[in-house]
Amino acid sequence: MISWAITFLIIAIIAAVLGFGGIAGTATGIAKILFLVFIVLFIVSFIMGRRPKL
């Protein structure tokens, strides 16, 4: 998941340098969403992994 966020961030940077504002904005938005999803999933998996086994 984090690799997708980094990929969209790189696409956004390249699009911004080349002057494609709309594509850069969209790719940045997607990268932000994917990064937040990654963080939430990481925290949930960390908490669930720390629970004692019954």
N, C-alpha and C positions, 0 to 999 in steps of 0.2 A: 504494500500500500504506500509506503514512504517513497518507493522508487517511482511510482506514478506521480506523486506530488512533485518530486524533484524534476521529473521529465516535463510536466506541464509548466513548471517554473522556468526551466531552460527555454522552452518554446516561447513563453511570454517575453523573456529577455531578448531573444533573437528577433521576435516580431516587433518589439518596441524599438530596437536599434534600426530595423529596416523601415520603420514608419507605419506599420500596420497597427494602428491604435485599437481598433475594434477587436482584432484577434488577440492582441496582447492583453486587453482587459478581460476577455473571456477566459483565456488560459490562466491568468492570474487568479481569477475567481475559482476556477476548477481546482487549481493547486491549493488554495486556501481551504476549500471544502474537504479535499482529500486529506490534507494535513490534520484538520480537526477530527475527521473520522479515525485516522490513524492513532491520534492521541487518546481518544475515547476508548478505542478497542484495546490499546496498550494498557490503560489504567484498569479496565474491566478484567482483562486476562491476568494482570498482576494481582489484583485483589482476589480473584477466584482461585488462583494458584496458591495463595497463602492460606487458604482455609484448611483446617485440620481434617484429615481423612477419618471417616466414621467406620 
